[in-house]
Amino acid sequence: MDRRARRRALPRTDPLSNVAVDVLLAVGVAAELACVAGVVLMRTTYDRLHYAAAGTTVPAFLILAAALVREHLSSGGLDAIAAIAVLFLLNPILVTATARAARGLDEVDEP
Amino acid sequence: MATLGVSAGVNAFEIAATALLLGLVPLGAIAMRRRPLDGLVALELAGSLLVLVLLCLAEGFRRSVYYDVPVVAAAMSWIGGLVVARFLGRIR
């Protein structure tokens, strides 16, 4: 009489990895928002640049670590590594170019 | 799935993406109100913030194809920032 399909349990993730993901994400987001606060509150362009550059280092790696806890080294995980690598490796060039532009404008402003 | 104590299908990565998105608001205010060079700095941080948001959303939606988007966004925001920095550097 009872011909209902058997219910299967969903695959469960490790509760320890859940805690690790939560902690990594919370710290990463807090650090990134601290960098935003630094850019907003600092007075000079160079100080702002310091915080903008910091946003591509520790917070980015923490969020990458959280994603890798889930994805491991699947194609998605490798793409995540590539995205953060682009941010981390190329951003110093951008920071240097911005600082050079700031120095050039400061020299123009000075009499 | 990590839930941070929230149910109804919202996971920790989606919450993180939403929190990071809120950081774009003060950066937009900086870009509008301060001088162009400070706006460029805000734009650079907004680009990296956007990459992290897209990364969190890709994991939050559990779609592996979405992971290509932050890679492209990282490269494009870097190129855009570099072009603007070079442009501002030539102003005398």
N, CA and C atoms of all chains as a GROMACS GRO file, in nm:
protein
  609
    1MET      N    1   0.083  -0.120   0.000
    1MET     CA    2   0.000   0.000   0.000
    1MET      C    3   0.087   0.126   0.000
    2ASP      N    4   0.187   0.125   0.083
    2ASP     CA    5   0.269   0.245   0.095
    2ASP      C    6   0.375   0.244  -0.015
    3ARG      N    7   0.346   0.320  -0.125
    3ARG     CA    8   0.440   0.321  -0.238
    3ARG      C    9   0.512   0.454  -0.252
    4ARG      N   10   0.516   0.534  -0.144
    4ARG     CA   11   0.588   0.661  -0.152
    4ARG      C   12   0.737   0.636  -0.170
    5ALA      N   13   0.796   0.726  -0.247
    5ALA     CA   14   0.940   0.712  -0.269
    5ALA      C   15   1.014   0.727  -0.137
    6ARG      N   16   1.117   0.650  -0.125
    6ARG     CA   17   1.195   0.658  -0.003
    6ARG      C   18   1.268   0.791   0.007
    7ARG      N   19   1.264   0.851   0.123
    7ARG     CA   20   1.333   0.979   0.139
    7ARG      C   21   1.480   0.954   0.170
    8ARG      N   22   1.560   1.031   0.102
    8ARG     CA   23   1.704   1.020   0.128
    8ARG      C   24   1.749   1.141   0.208
    9ALA      N   25   1.840   1.118   0.296
    9ALA     CA   26   1.896   1.229   0.373
    9ALA      C   27   1.990   1.310   0.285
   10LEU      N   28   1.984   1.444   0.302
   10LEU     CA   29   2.076   1.530   0.228
   10LEU      C   30   2.218   1.507   0.278
   11PRO      N   31   2.317   1.521   0.191
   11PRO     CA   32   2.453   1.507   0.238
   11PRO      C   33   2.488   1.618   0.338
   12ARG      N   34   2.541   1.580   0.451
   12ARG     CA   35   2.571   1.678   0.556
   12ARG      C   36   2.717   1.721   0.547
   13THR      N   37   2.738   1.847   0.580
   13THR     CA   38   2.876   1.894   0.584
   13THR      C   39   2.927   1.883   0.726
   14ASP      N   40   3.057   1.882   0.736
   14ASP     CA   41   3.120   1.871   0.866
   14ASP      C   42   3.088   1.994   0.950
   15PRO      N   43   3.036   1.979   1.073
   15PRO     CA   44   3.005   2.097   1.154
   15PRO      C   45   3.128   2.180   1.187
   16LEU      N   46   3.244   2.114   1.194
   16LEU     CA   47   3.366   2.190   1.222
   16LEU      C   48   3.400   2.283   1.105
   17SER      N   49   3.376   2.235   0.982
   17SER     CA   50   3.404   2.322   0.867
   17SER      C   51   3.303   2.437   0.861
   18ASN      N   52   3.179   2.413   0.910
   18ASN     CA   53   3.082   2.523   0.918
   18ASN      C   54   3.132   2.634   1.008
   19VAL      N   55   3.187   2.594   1.123
   19VAL     CA   56   3.240   2.694   1.217
   19VAL      C   57   3.359   2.766   1.154
   20ALA      N   58   3.444   2.691   1.085
   20ALA     CA   59   3.560   2.753   1.022
   20ALA      C   60   3.518   2.854   0.916
   21VAL      N   61   3.418   2.818   0.835
   21VAL     CA   62   3.368   2.910   0.733
   21VAL      C   63   3.310   3.035   0.797
   22ASP      N   64   3.230   3.016   0.903
   22ASP     CA   65   3.170   3.132   0.968
   22ASP      C   66   3.276   3.226   1.024
   23VAL      N   67   3.375   3.168   1.090
   23VAL     CA   68   3.479   3.252   1.152
   23VAL      C   69   3.561   3.323   1.045
   24LEU      N   70   3.601   3.250   0.941
   24LEU     CA   71   3.682   3.312   0.835
   24LEU      C   72   3.605   3.424   0.766
   25LEU      N   73   3.477   3.399   0.738
   25LEU     CA   74   3.397   3.503   0.672
   25LEU      C   75   3.377   3.625   0.762
   26ALA      N   76   3.349   3.600   0.889
   26ALA     CA   77   3.324   3.712   0.981
   26ALA      C   78   3.449   3.799   0.994
   27VAL      N   79   3.564   3.736   1.013
   27VAL     CA   80   3.688   3.813   1.028
   27VAL      C   81   3.725   3.883   0.896
   28GLY      N   82   3.706   3.812   0.786
   28GLY     CA   83   3.738   3.871   0.656
   28GLY      C   84   3.651   3.992   0.624
   29VAL      N   85   3.522   3.980   0.648
   29VAL     CA   86   3.431   4.092   0.621
   29VAL      C   87   3.462   4.209   0.714
   30ALA      N   88   3.488   4.178   0.842
   30ALA     CA   89   3.520   4.286   0.937
   30ALA      C   90   3.648   4.358   0.896
   31ALA      N   91   3.748   4.283   0.851
   31ALA     CA   92   3.874   4.346   0.810
   31ALA      C   93   3.854   4.431   0.684
   32GLU      N   94   3.773   4.382   0.591
   32GLU     CA   95   3.749   4.460   0.469
   32GLU      C   96   3.672   4.588   0.501
   33LEU      N   97   3.574   4.579   0.590
   33LEU     CA   98   3.500   4.699   0.628
   33LEU      C   99   3.588   4.795   0.708
   34ALA      N  100   3.685   4.742   0.782
   34ALA     CA  101   3.781   4.830   0.850
   34ALA      C  102   3.864   4.908   0.748
   35CYS      N  103   3.898   4.842   0.638
   35CYS     CA  104   3.972   4.912   0.531
   35CYS      C  105   3.886   5.022   0.470
   36VAL      N  106   3.756   4.993   0.452
   36VAL     CA  107   3.664   5.096   0.400
   36VAL      C  108   3.660   5.214   0.497
   37ALA      N  109   3.651   5.184   0.626
   37ALA     CA  110   3.650   5.290   0.726
   37ALA      C  111   3.779   5.371   0.722
   38GLY      N  112   3.890   5.303   0.700
   38GLY     CA  113   4.018   5.374   0.689
   38GLY      C  114   4.020   5.469   0.571
   39VAL      N  115   3.969   5.424   0.457
   39VAL     CA  116   3.965   5.511   0.338
   39VAL      C  117   3.875   5.632   0.363
   40VAL      N  118   3.766   5.610   0.435
   40VAL     CA  119   3.672   5.720   0.459
   40VAL      C  120   3.729   5.820   0.561
   41LEU      N  121   3.796   5.769   0.665
   41LEU     CA  122   3.834   5.855   0.777
   41LEU      C  123   3.969   5.922   0.762
   42MET      N  124   4.060   5.864   0.685
   42MET     CA  125   4.194   5.922   0.675
   42MET      C  126   4.191   6.056   0.602
   43ARG      N  127   4.294   6.138   0.629
   43ARG     CA  128   4.291   6.275   0.578
   43ARG      C  129   4.367   6.291   0.446
   44THR      N  130   4.479   6.223   0.432
   44THR     CA  131   4.558   6.243   0.310
   44THR      C  132   4.535   6.129   0.211
   45THR      N  133   4.566   6.156   0.085
   45THR     CA  134   4.548   6.054  -0.020
   45THR      C  135   4.637   5.933   0.006
   46TYR      N  136   4.759   5.958   0.056
   46TYR     CA  137   4.852   5.847   0.078
   46TYR      C  138   4.803   5.755   0.189
   47ASP      N  139   4.744   5.813   0.293
   47ASP     CA  140   4.688   5.730   0.400
   47ASP      C  141   4.570   5.647   0.348
   48ARG      N  142   4.489   5.709   0.266
   48ARG     CA  143   4.375   5.637   0.207
   48ARG      C  144   4.425   5.523   0.119
   49LEU      N  145   4.531   5.552   0.045
   49LEU     CA  146   4.587   5.450  -0.045
   49LEU      C  147   4.638   5.330   0.033
   50HIS      N  148   4.694   5.358   0.150
   50HIS     CA  149   4.742   5.249   0.236
   50HIS      C  150   4.628   5.153   0.272
   51TYR      N  151   4.515   5.210   0.310
   51TYR     CA  152   4.402   5.124   0.349
   51TYR      C  153   4.341   5.054   0.227
   52ALA      N  154   4.339   5.125   0.114
   52ALA     CA  155   4.284   5.061  -0.007
   52ALA      C  156   4.371   4.941  -0.048
   53ALA      N  157   4.502   4.956  -0.033
   53ALA     CA  158   4.591   4.844  -0.066
   53ALA      C  159   4.576   4.729   0.032
   54ALA      N  160   4.553   4.763   0.159
   54ALA     CA  161   4.537   4.658   0.260
   54ALA      C  162   4.413   4.573   0.233
   55GLY      N  163   4.314   4.631   0.167
   55GLY     CA  164   4.191   4.556   0.139
   55GLY      C  165   4.209   4.439   0.045
   56THR      N  166   4.321   4.437  -0.026
   56THR     CA  167   4.343   4.325  -0.119
   56THR      C  168   4.437   4.219  -0.061
   57THR      N  169   4.470   4.230   0.066
   57THR     CA  170   4.565   4.134   0.124
   57THR      C  171   4.494   4.038   0.222
   58VAL      N  172   4.496   4.073   0.349
   58VAL     CA  173   4.445   3.980   0.451
   58VAL      C  174   4.296   3.948   0.435
   59PRO      N  175   4.208   4.051   0.421
   59PRO     CA  176   4.064   4.016   0.408
   59PRO      C  177   4.036   3.928   0.288
   60ALA      N  178   4.102   3.958   0.176
   60ALA     CA  179   4.078   3.878   0.055
   60ALA      C  180   4.120   3.733   0.077
   61PHE      N  181   4.233   3.712   0.144
   61PHE     CA  182   4.278   3.575   0.167
   61PHE      C  183   4.188   3.501   0.266
   62LEU      N  184   4.133   3.575   0.363
   62LEU     CA  185   4.042   3.509   0.458
   62LEU      C  186   3.915   3.461   0.387
   63ILE      N  187   3.861   3.546   0.300
   63ILE     CA  188   3.740   3.506   0.227
   63ILE      C  189   3.772   3.394   0.128
   64LEU      N  190   3.890   3.401   0.067
   64LEU     CA  191   3.931   3.290  -0.020
   64LEU      C  192   3.941   3.160   0.059
   65ALA      N  193   3.997   3.167   0.179
   65ALA     CA  194   4.008   3.047   0.261
   65ALA      C  195   3.871   2.990   0.295
   66ALA      N  196   3.775   3.079   0.323
   66ALA     CA  197   3.639   3.032   0.352
   66ALA      C  198   3.579   2.962   0.230
   67ALA      N  199   3.603   3.019   0.112
   67ALA     CA  200   3.550   2.956  -0.010
   67ALA      C  201   3.618   2.822  -0.036
   68LEU      N  202   3.748   2.815  -0.006
   68LEU     CA  203   3.821   2.689  -0.032
   68LEU      C  204   3.782   2.578   0.065
   69VAL      N  205   3.738   2.617   0.186
   69VAL     CA  206   3.688   2.515   0.279
   69VAL      C  207   3.570   2.441   0.217
   70ARG      N  208   3.487   2.515   0.143
   70ARG     CA  209   3.372   2.454   0.076
   70ARG      C  210   3.411   2.386  -0.056
   71GLU      N  211   3.487   2.457  -0.138
   71GLU     CA  212   3.510   2.412  -0.275
   71GLU      C  213   3.629   2.319  -0.291
   72HIS      N  214   3.722   2.324  -0.196
   72HIS     CA  215   3.850   2.252  -0.209
   72HIS      C  216   3.920   2.295  -0.338
   73LEU      N  217   3.977   2.204  -0.411
   73LEU     CA  218   4.047   2.243  -0.534
   73LEU      C  219   3.966   2.203  -0.658
   74SER      N  220   3.838   2.228  -0.653
   74SER     CA  221   3.754   2.207  -0.773
   74SER      C  222   3.778   2.322  -0.870
   75SER      N  223   3.706   2.322  -0.982
   75SER     CA  224   3.724   2.431  -1.078
   75SER      C  225   3.683   2.564  -1.016
   76GLY      N  226   3.578   2.561  -0.934
   76GLY     CA  227   3.538   2.684  -0.865
   76GLY      C  228   3.645   2.733  -0.769
   77GLY      N  229   3.705   2.640  -0.697
   77GLY     CA  230   3.812   2.677  -0.604
   77GLY      C  231   3.933   2.736  -0.676
   78LEU      N  232   3.966   2.677  -0.790
   78LEU     CA  233   4.080   2.729  -0.867
   78LEU      C  234   4.049   2.867  -0.924
   79ASP      N  235   3.923   2.888  -0.967
   79ASP     CA  236   3.884   3.021  -1.014
   79ASP      C  237   3.893   3.124  -0.900
   80ALA      N  238   3.852   3.083  -0.781
   80ALA     CA  239   3.860   3.174  -0.666
   80ALA      C  240   4.006   3.210  -0.637
   81ILE      N  241   4.095   3.110  -0.644
   81ILE     CA  242   4.238   3.137  -0.624
   81ILE      C  243   4.288   3.234  -0.730
   82ALA      N  244   4.244   3.215  -0.855
   82ALA     CA  245   4.288   3.303  -0.963
   82ALA      C  246   4.241   3.447  -0.940
   83ALA      N  247   4.116   3.462  -0.895
   83ALA     CA  248   4.063   3.598  -0.873
   83ALA      C  249   4.143   3.670  -0.765
   84ILE      N  250   4.169   3.601  -0.653
   84ILE     CA  251   4.242   3.666  -0.544
   84ILE      C  252   4.388   3.687  -0.583
   85ALA      N  253   4.444   3.596  -0.662
   85ALA     CA  254   4.582   3.615  -0.707
   85ALA      C  255   4.595   3.738  -0.795
   86VAL      N  256   4.495   3.759  -0.884
   86VAL     CA  257   4.497   3.881  -0.967
   86VAL      C  258   4.493   4.005  -0.879
   87LEU      N  259   4.403   4.002  -0.780
   87LEU     CA  260   4.393   4.117  -0.689
   87LEU      C  261   4.525   4.142  -0.616
   88PHE      N  262   4.580   4.036  -0.560
   88PHE     CA  263   4.696   4.050  -0.471
   88PHE      C  264   4.822   4.084  -0.549
   89LEU      N  265   4.841   4.026  -0.666
   89LEU     CA  266   4.967   4.044  -0.739
   89LEU      C  267   4.968   4.171  -0.823
   90LEU      N  268   4.853   4.209  -0.877
   90LEU     CA  269   4.851   4.326  -0.965
   90LEU      C  270   4.823   4.457  -0.893
   91ASN      N  271   4.760   4.450  -0.776
   91ASN     CA  272   4.723   4.575  -0.709
   91ASN      C  273   4.842   4.664  -0.672
   92PRO      N  274   4.958   4.610  -0.633
   92PRO     CA  275   5.072   4.700  -0.605
   92PRO      C  276   5.109   4.789  -0.723
   93ILE      N  277   5.092   4.739  -0.845
   93ILE     CA  278   5.120   4.823  -0.962
   93ILE      C  279   5.024   4.942  -0.966
   94LEU      N  280   4.898   4.912  -0.938
   94LEU     CA  281   4.796   5.018  -0.938
   94LEU      C  282   4.821   5.118  -0.825
   95VAL      N  283   4.860   5.068  -0.710
   95VAL     CA  284   4.887   5.158  -0.596
   95VAL      C  285   5.005   5.248  -0.629
   96THR      N  286   5.108   5.192  -0.691
   96THR     CA  287   5.225   5.272  -0.727
   96THR      C  288   5.187   5.379  -0.829
   97ALA      N  289   5.107   5.343  -0.930
   97ALA     CA  290   5.065   5.440  -1.031
   97ALA      C  291   4.981   5.551  -0.968
   98THR      N  292   4.894   5.514  -0.874
   98THR     CA  293   4.811   5.615  -0.807
   98THR      C  294   4.897   5.708  -0.721
   99ALA      N  295   4.994   5.651  -0.650
   99ALA     CA  296   5.081   5.734  -0.566
   99ALA      C  297   5.166   5.829  -0.652
  100ARG      N  298   5.210   5.780  -0.767
  100ARG     CA  299   5.287   5.869  -0.857
  100ARG      C  300   5.199   5.983  -0.908
  101ALA      N  301   5.074   5.951  -0.941
  101ALA     CA  302   4.981   6.057  -0.985
  101ALA      C  303   4.957   6.157  -0.872
  102ALA      N  304   4.943   6.107  -0.749
  102ALA     CA  305   4.920   6.196  -0.635
  102ALA      C  306   5.041   6.287  -0.613
  103ARG      N  307   5.160   6.230  -0.626
  103ARG     CA  308   5.280   6.311  -0.607
  103ARG      C  309   5.290   6.418  -0.715
  104GLY      N  310   5.256   6.380  -0.840
  104GLY     CA  311   5.258   6.478  -0.948
  104GLY      C  312   5.162   6.592  -0.925
  105LEU      N  313   5.042   6.560  -0.876
  105LEU     CA  314   4.943   6.665  -0.850
  105LEU      C  315   4.984   6.751  -0.732
  106ASP      N  316   5.049   6.690  -0.631
  106ASP     CA  317   5.096   6.768  -0.517
  106ASP      C  318   5.204   6.867  -0.560
  107GLU      N  319   5.292   6.824  -0.652
  107GLU     CA  320   5.397   6.915  -0.699
  107GLU      C  321   5.338   7.032  -0.776
  108VAL      N  322   5.228   7.005  -0.848
  108VAL     CA  323   5.162   7.114  -0.921
  108VAL      C  324   5.099   7.212  -0.824
  109ASP      N  325   5.038   7.159  -0.715
  109ASP     CA  326   4.971   7.245  -0.619
  109ASP      C  327   5.067   7.333  -0.542
  110GLU      N  328   5.191   7.281  -0.516
  110GLU     CA  329   5.288   7.359  -0.439
  110GLU      C  330   5.343   7.472  -0.526
  111PRO      N  331   5.366   7.590  -0.468
  111PRO     CA  332   5.419   7.702  -0.547
  111PRO      C  333   5.566   7.683  -0.583
  112MET      N  334   2.542   2.338   0.550
  112MET     CA  335   2.576   2.474   0.512
  112MET      C  336   2.593   2.562   0.634
  113ALA      N  337   2.686   2.652   0.626
  113ALA     CA  338   2.703   2.745   0.736
  113ALA      C  339   2.589   2.845   0.734
  114THR      N  340   2.527   2.868   0.847
  114THR     CA  341   2.408   2.952   0.847
  114THR      C  342   2.420   3.073   0.937
  115LEU      N  343   2.519   3.078   1.026
  115LEU     CA  344   2.531   3.187   1.123
  115LEU      C  345   2.401   3.206   1.200
  116GLY      N  346   2.330   3.100   1.227
  116GLY     CA  347   2.208   3.109   1.305
  116GLY      C  348   2.088   3.159   1.227
  117VAL      N  349   2.101   3.175   1.096
  117VAL     CA  350   1.990   3.224   1.014
  117VAL      C  351   1.938   3.109   0.930
  118SER      N  352   1.805   3.094   0.925
  118SER     CA  353   1.749   2.985   0.847
  118SER      C  354   1.688   3.041   0.719
  119ALA      N  355   1.593   2.971   0.662
  119ALA     CA  356   1.519   3.012   0.542
  119ALA      C  357   1.610   3.026   0.422
  120GLY      N  358   1.707   2.938   0.407
  120GLY     CA  359   1.783   2.932   0.283
  120GLY      C  360   1.891   3.036   0.266
  121VAL      N  361   1.914   3.121   0.362
  121VAL     CA  362   2.021   3.220   0.350
  121VAL      C  363   2.145   3.163   0.418
  122ASN      N  364   2.254   3.159   0.345
  122ASN     CA  365   2.375   3.102   0.407
  122ASN      C  366   2.475   3.212   0.440
  123ALA      N  367   2.584   3.171   0.501
  123ALA     CA  368   2.681   3.269   0.552
  123ALA      C  369   2.745   3.349   0.440
  124PHE      N  370   2.765   3.287   0.324
  124PHE     CA  371   2.828   3.359   0.214
  124PHE      C  372   2.738   3.470   0.161
  125GLU      N  373   2.609   3.446   0.159
  125GLU     CA  374   2.517   3.552   0.113
  125GLU      C  375   2.511   3.666   0.214
  126ILE      N  376   2.515   3.632   0.342
  126ILE     CA  377   2.519   3.737   0.445
  126ILE      C  378   2.647   3.818   0.432
  127ALA      N  379   2.759   3.750   0.409
  127ALA     CA  380   2.887   3.820   0.394
  127ALA      C  381   2.886   3.910   0.271
  128ALA      N  382   2.826   3.863   0.162
  128ALA     CA  383   2.817   3.946   0.041
  128ALA      C  384   2.734   4.071   0.066
  129THR      N  385   2.625   4.055   0.139
  129THR     CA  386   2.540   4.171   0.170
  129THR      C  387   2.614   4.272   0.258
  130ALA      N  388   2.688   4.220   0.357
  130ALA     CA  389   2.763   4.310   0.445
  130ALA      C  390   2.872   4.384   0.367
  131LEU      N  391   2.937   4.312   0.276
  131LEU     CA  392   3.041   4.377   0.196
  131LEU      C  393   2.982   4.482   0.103
  132LEU      N  394   2.862   4.454   0.051
  132LEU     CA  395   2.798   4.551  -0.039
  132LEU      C  396   2.770   4.683   0.031
  133LEU      N  397   2.742   4.677   0.162
  133LEU     CA  398   2.717   4.801   0.236
  133LEU      C  399   2.840   4.890   0.238
  134GLY      N  400   2.958   4.829   0.225
  134GLY     CA  401   3.080   4.908   0.223
  134GLY      C  402   3.094   4.994   0.100
  135LEU      N  403   3.018   4.966  -0.005
  135LEU     CA  404   3.027   5.047  -0.127
  135LEU      C  405   2.965   5.186  -0.108
  136VAL      N  406   2.873   5.199  -0.012
  136VAL     CA  407   2.803   5.326   0.006
  136VAL      C  408   2.898   5.439   0.047
  137PRO      N  409   2.978   5.422   0.155
  137PRO     CA  410   3.070   5.532   0.190
  137PRO      C  411   3.176   5.556   0.083
  138LEU      N  412   3.215   5.452   0.010
  138LEU     CA  413   3.313   5.472  -0.096
  138LEU      C  414   3.254   5.556  -0.210
  139GLY      N  415   3.126   5.534  -0.239
  139GLY     CA  416   3.059   5.618  -0.339
  139GLY      C  417   3.051   5.763  -0.294
  140ALA      N  418   3.028   5.784  -0.164
  140ALA     CA  419   3.024   5.921  -0.111
  140ALA      C  420   3.160   5.987  -0.125
  141ILE      N  421   3.267   5.911  -0.098
  141ILE     CA  422   3.403   5.966  -0.114
  141ILE      C  423   3.426   6.004  -0.260
  142ALA      N  424   3.387   5.917  -0.350
  142ALA     CA  425   3.410   5.942  -0.493
  142ALA      C  426   3.336   6.066  -0.542
  143MET      N  427   3.221   6.093  -0.481
  143MET     CA  428   3.142   6.208  -0.527
  143MET      C  429   3.189   6.339  -0.464
  144ARG      N  430   3.235   6.334  -0.339
  144ARG     CA  431   3.255   6.459  -0.266
  144ARG      C  432   3.400   6.506  -0.263
  145ARG      N  433   3.496   6.413  -0.262
  145ARG     CA  434   3.635   6.454  -0.247
  145ARG      C  435   3.696   6.482  -0.384
  146ARG      N  436   3.827   6.513  -0.384
  146ARG     CA  437   3.892   6.544  -0.511
  146ARG      C  438   3.911   6.417  -0.593
  147PRO      N  439   3.936   6.429  -0.724
  147PRO     CA  440   3.936   6.312  -0.812
  147PRO      C  441   4.033   6.202  -0.770
  148LEU      N  442   4.149   6.240  -0.715
  148LEU     CA  443   4.246   6.138  -0.676
  148LEU      C  444   4.195   6.054  -0.559
  149ASP      N  445   4.128   6.118  -0.465
  149ASP     CA  446   4.068   6.041  -0.355
  149ASP      C  447   3.955   5.953  -0.407
  150GLY      N  448   3.884   6.002  -0.507
  150GLY     CA  449   3.781   5.920  -0.570
  150GLY      C  450   3.840   5.798  -0.638
  151LEU      N  451   3.959   5.815  -0.696
  151LEU     CA  452   4.025   5.700  -0.758
  151LEU      C  453   4.063   5.595  -0.654
  152VAL      N  454   4.112   5.641  -0.539
  152VAL     CA  455   4.146   5.546  -0.432
  152VAL      C  456   4.021   5.471  -0.386
  153ALA      N  457   3.910   5.545  -0.373
  153ALA     CA  458   3.784   5.480  -0.335
  153ALA      C  459   3.741   5.381  -0.442
  154LEU      N  460   3.763   5.416  -0.568
  154LEU     CA  461   3.726   5.327  -0.678
  154LEU      C  462   3.809   5.199  -0.676
  155GLU      N  463   3.937   5.212  -0.642
  155GLU     CA  464   4.022   5.092  -0.635
  155GLU      C  465   3.974   4.997  -0.527
  156LEU      N  466   3.942   5.053  -0.410
  156LEU     CA  467   3.893   4.966  -0.303
  156LEU      C  468   3.755   4.909  -0.338
  157ALA      N  469   3.673   4.989  -0.406
  157ALA     CA  470   3.542   4.939  -0.447
  157ALA      C  471   3.557   4.822  -0.544
  158GLY      N  472   3.657   4.827  -0.631
  158GLY     CA  473   3.681   4.717  -0.724
  158GLY      C  474   3.716   4.588  -0.651
  159SER      N  475   3.807   4.598  -0.554
  159SER     CA  476   3.844   4.476  -0.481
  159SER      C  477   3.727   4.427  -0.395
  160LEU      N  478   3.649   4.523  -0.342
  160LEU     CA  479   3.530   4.486  -0.264
  160LEU      C  480   3.430   4.410  -0.352
  161LEU      N  481   3.416   4.458  -0.475
  161LEU     CA  482   3.322   4.395  -0.568
  161LEU      C  483   3.366   4.252  -0.602
  162VAL      N  484   3.495   4.233  -0.618
  162VAL     CA  485   3.546   4.097  -0.646
  162VAL      C  486   3.511   4.003  -0.532
  163LEU      N  487   3.529   4.051  -0.409
  163LEU     CA  488   3.497   3.966  -0.293
  163LEU      C  489   3.347   3.939  -0.284
  164VAL      N  490   3.267   4.040  -0.317
  164VAL     CA  491   3.121   4.019  -0.317
  164VAL      C  492   3.082   3.912  -0.418
  165LEU      N  493   3.138   3.920  -0.538
  165LEU     CA  494   3.106   3.822  -0.642
  165LEU      C  495   3.152   3.682  -0.603
  166LEU      N  496   3.267   3.677  -0.535
  166LEU     CA  497   3.317   3.548  -0.488
  166LEU      C  498   3.222   3.487  -0.385
  167CYS      N  499   3.177   3.570  -0.292
  167CYS     CA  500   3.084   3.521  -0.189
  167CYS      C  501   2.951   3.479  -0.253
  168LEU      N  502   2.904   3.555  -0.351
  168LEU     CA  503   2.777   3.518  -0.415
  168LEU      C  504   2.790   3.388  -0.494
  169ALA      N  505   2.905   3.370  -0.561
  169ALA     CA  506   2.925   3.247  -0.637
  169ALA      C  507   2.919   3.126  -0.544
  170GLU      N  508   2.980   3.139  -0.427
  170GLU     CA  509   2.977   3.027  -0.332
  170GLU      C  510   2.840   3.016  -0.266
  171GLY      N  511   2.779   3.133  -0.240
  171GLY     CA  512   2.647   3.132  -0.176
  171GLY      C  513   2.541   3.068  -0.262
  172PHE      N  514   2.548   3.089  -0.393
  172PHE     CA  515   2.450   3.030  -0.484
  172PHE      C  516   2.488   2.888  -0.526
  173ARG      N  517   2.607   2.844  -0.487
  173ARG     CA  518   2.654   2.708  -0.517
  173ARG      C  519   2.656   2.681  -0.667
  174ARG      N  520   2.697   2.780  -0.747
  174ARG     CA  521   2.706   2.761  -0.892
  174ARG      C  522   2.852   2.783  -0.932
  175SER      N  523   2.915   2.678  -0.979
  175SER     CA  524   3.059   2.689  -1.005
  175SER      C  525   3.089   2.780  -1.125
  176VAL      N  526   2.993   2.793  -1.218
  176VAL     CA  527   3.019   2.880  -1.333
  176VAL      C  528   3.027   3.027  -1.291
  177TYR      N  529   2.963   3.061  -1.180
  177TYR     CA  530   2.967   3.200  -1.135
  177TYR      C  531   3.107   3.241  -1.089
  178TYR      N  532   3.194   3.144  -1.065
  178TYR     CA  533   3.328   3.179  -1.019
  178TYR      C  534   3.412   3.247  -1.128
  179ASP      N  535   3.369   3.238  -1.253
  179ASP     CA  536   3.443   3.307  -1.359
  179ASP      C  537   3.426   3.459  -1.349
  180VAL      N  538   3.312   3.501  -1.295
  180VAL     CA  539   3.281   3.645  -1.292
  180VAL      C  540   3.381   3.724  -1.207
  181PRO      N  541   3.415   3.680  -1.084
  181PRO     CA  542   3.513   3.759  -1.008
  181PRO      C  543   3.650   3.764  -1.072
  182VAL      N  544   3.688   3.661  -1.146
  182VAL     CA  545   3.819   3.665  -1.215
  182VAL      C  546   3.820   3.778  -1.318
  183VAL      N  547   3.712   3.784  -1.398
  183VAL     CA  548   3.704   3.889  -1.500
  183VAL      C  549   3.692   4.026  -1.433
  184ALA      N  550   3.612   4.034  -1.325
  184ALA     CA  551   3.595   4.163  -1.256
  184ALA      C  552   3.727   4.212  -1.198
  185ALA      N  553   3.808   4.120  -1.145
  185ALA     CA  554   3.937   4.161  -1.088
  185ALA      C  555   4.027   4.220  -1.197
  186ALA      N  556   4.032   4.155  -1.311
  186ALA     CA  557   4.117   4.206  -1.420
  186ALA      C  558   4.064   4.338  -1.474
  187MET      N  559   3.932   4.349  -1.493
  187MET     CA  560   3.875   4.469  -1.551
  187MET      C  561   3.887   4.590  -1.457
  188SER      N  562   3.863   4.567  -1.327
  188SER     CA  563   3.872   4.680  -1.233
  188SER      C  564   4.018   4.727  -1.222
  189TRP      N  565   4.112   4.634  -1.234
  189TRP     CA  566   4.253   4.673  -1.230
  189TRP      C  567   4.289   4.758  -1.352
  190ILE      N  568   4.245   4.714  -1.469
  190ILE     CA  569   4.275   4.790  -1.591
  190ILE      C  570   4.210   4.928  -1.584
  191GLY      N  571   4.085   4.934  -1.541
  191GLY     CA  572   4.017   5.063  -1.531
  191GLY      C  573   4.086   5.158  -1.435
  192GLY      N  574   4.126   5.107  -1.319
  192GLY     CA  575   4.197   5.191  -1.222
  192GLY      C  576   4.329   5.241  -1.276
  193LEU      N  577   4.399   5.155  -1.348
  193LEU     CA  578   4.529   5.194  -1.404
  193LEU      C  579   4.512   5.304  -1.510
  194VAL      N  580   4.409   5.292  -1.592
  194VAL     CA  581   4.384   5.393  -1.695
  194VAL      C  582   4.355   5.528  -1.630
  195VAL      N  583   4.269   5.528  -1.528
  195VAL     CA  584   4.235   5.655  -1.461
  195VAL      C  585   4.357   5.713  -1.390
  196ALA      N  586   4.438   5.626  -1.328
  196ALA     CA  587   4.558   5.674  -1.259
  196ALA      C  588   4.655   5.738  -1.359
  197ARG      N  589   4.673   5.678  -1.474
  197ARG     CA  590   4.762   5.734  -1.576
  197ARG      C  591   4.706   5.867  -1.627
  198PHE      N  592   4.574   5.872  -1.643
  198PHE     CA  593   4.510   5.995  -1.690
  198PHE      C  594   4.529   6.108  -1.589
  199LEU      N  595   4.507   6.080  -1.461
  199LEU     CA  596   4.523   6.183  -1.359
  199LEU      C  597   4.669   6.224  -1.344
  200GLY      N  598   4.760   6.128  -1.368
  200GLY     CA  599   4.903   6.159  -1.358
  200GLY      C  600   4.950   6.253  -1.466
  201ARG      N  601   4.879   6.261  -1.578
  201ARG     CA  602   4.922   6.349  -1.688
  201ARG      C  603   4.867   6.490  -1.673
  202ILE      N  604   4.774   6.509  -1.580
  202ILE     CA  605   4.719   6.644  -1.562
  202ILE      C  606   4.822   6.731  -1.494
  203ARG      N  607   4.856   6.840  -1.553
  203ARG     CA  608   4.952   6.934  -1.494
  203ARG      C  609   4.889   7.073  -1.486
   0.00000   0.00000   0.00000
